[in-house]
Structures are given as structure tokens and as C-alpha cells.
């Protein structure tokens, strides 16, 4: 049996392990944390950082059973993916330009400025004081973020210049390379976009309408499909993605993007990653459109052709489950009753009694998630309310619904 190397074993990668097994591949989990949830479902485990390309290569170089390498939901592992596929003679679907644009947000912004699309004012630097001073010349509100982190870590929305110094310091602390980026906020509808690329062009695209946490944070708390956006807007997004793929030299595989659609219908590309998206977008896409982006990503990783048979969109929603206050998680109750509720397609509980729970300040704080489906938005809302009434997380001496 051939083996698939999976760079990362966080919760966002769980579907990759499941799908790879269904497709007949053994999985080798690479993660420095033995407690990462994907480790328990993998066939093998390498206790190495996904950034340690040389160490991973030494561990795998003598094997003759490798089919491919994949980095689900992880930008930071993409340089390792590119190095491993080249060194091991496995299918290579990444370009160096695509990897740089995924890992470093300033590289992407510079590329888009030169292309003349999705342009807005932004600055970069490494000194929080200097960044705060320069930021006064931009239009507020601003978004301050690490140049090379992901998952909303260290990202802050600033309404005034007085908020920037602390935000810049927080961004620097979460950045792998210490780089800070500040950009003018684009107002509009926040969307996720999951694409499958073949021959440098979009062959499948699914868009979500994102719900964000209250300011100053910018975390995704919910995704909904379909978006309800006019078809001409989705066509404009597809044209934008095709142009960007040409710029990146990206020919084949998954592509995840964050977009903002202005009230006038113009799409602005905020960030991208040449990998599958997290936050349940794979489940949403499969249920809503009948296309599994994770299965397509595995096929790209091992050099197999895509099999895409989309159906008419069906309403679906993903919602994060999180604590309202910090404390020790005492118990989780009502899980099986919630799973049995009408409209619940999937309910995943990551948290375990005894662990510390925190309000949703970064992606690692989520206690789990729920995927809902129905015939209408009203049906999704009703299912969400039913889950909230049924599922309970008891934190310390308080009960959170």
C-alpha cells in the first residue's frame, strides 16, 4: 500500500487523513505535537516540525512506498512540501512563487499591486514603533497582522491610531519572521473561496459568506454556502483567480482565498494559500456542491486526475463552538442528542474535560464545530438554535450554551 505524507495533524487536517484512508493510502503524520488530533488517526507518526524539511527528508529518504506529500490547511508547511516533492521525486504541483505568496502576505500584496488588481494602501516593517508612526498616514480602520502567520493569529482591527502600537507588538510576537503588516480595511462582504485548479485555471470554485468575530478580532466564526451573491460577482471572482494563478505560475491543485466583495460588487483578494482551507470549508463544499476539495487535493498530491461532478447548491453552514469565558472545562453534555437533531450534518467535539477553555481569541481556542444543512437559511438558523439549546459545555462553575 502506498503512503501519503501529511504535513500537520491539527484539527483542520482530520478530513485529509480520513479521505486518504478511504482512497487506499496509508498516512504518515508529521507534527511536533504528539497530542495533535490527526496523530491518533494516522498510520504512522513522525515527531518533527513541519518546517524541518531536512529532518523529514532524512526520515523518509530510504522509503520506496511514498505516493505524495500534502499540507492541508497550512501555509507554513508549503516550503517543506515543495522541497520534499522535488527531493523525493514525487508529484510537484507548486511553484516557488506560489509558495512565497502563500507564506508571506507582503509578497502577495506586492504582486497584486504590480498586476493592478485588489490594490489598496499598506505598509510593512519589523519595528512596532516605526509601524505605528507610519500607520497614521493610512485611512482608518486598519488591519494589523503578522506578515507570515495564519489562522487569525495576531490579527487586530484598529479603529484609531492609539490602538496600533499594541496591535503591532502583538503581530510581531506571532510572526515567524518578526514581520508586521498594516493595511487599510476593505469594507464589504467577507467571503471564503475554495478552488480546484487545472491547467492554471479554475475548474471548480465554491464561495462562502464568512461571519467574523466582533472587533478588534477578525476570526471566522461561521461560513455559509451558497453566498447569495449575484452570478456576475462570482464570475468576476473567477476571472480574478485565473489572473492570479497566471501570476503565481500555479498550474494544478487546491487553492484557498479570502476575499472581500465591496457594495459595488468588486472582489478584493486579501490572502491566499495554495492548499485546502480550514474551518470546515471542505465539508461545506461537499454537501453544498457535491465536490470534495480534500479528495481533489489528495489526487493532486499523488498525480491522479480529478473527478468533479458538482450538483445544484444546497444550503449549508459551519459554526465554531467556543467558550464564553476562561476556565476549566468540567464536562460536555448533549452531544449525541445534538447529533441526532434535524439539520445536523456533522458535530465535532475537540475539547476534553479537564482542559482549559478560553473565549475564541484564536483558532486553537475552538471547542469544536457543527455543520448544518437545510432547505433554506431559515432552516439553518432553526437548526443552529436547536443545537445551542441541546449542547452544553460546563466551564468551572458556569454552564455555557
Protein Blocks (a to p, Z undefined) as FASTA:
>chain_A
ZZdddedjbfklmmmmmmmmmnopacddddfblkbmklmmmmbdcdddfklmmlmmmmmm
mpckbfbdcdehiaklmmmmmmmmmmnopacfbdfklmmmmmmmmlmmmmmmmnopaiac
ddddjbfklmmmmmmmpccddddddfkbghhiaiacdfbfklmmmmmmmmmmmpmnlpac
dddddeddddddddddeehiafbdcdddddddddfbfcdfbdcddehiafklmmmmmmmm
mmmmmmnopabdcddddddddfkopacdfbdcddddeehlmmmmmmmnopafklmmmmmm
nopacdddddddddddddddddfbdcddfbdehklmmmmpghiabdcdfbdghiacdddf
bfklpgbdcddddfbfklmmmmmmmmmmmpccdehjbccZZ
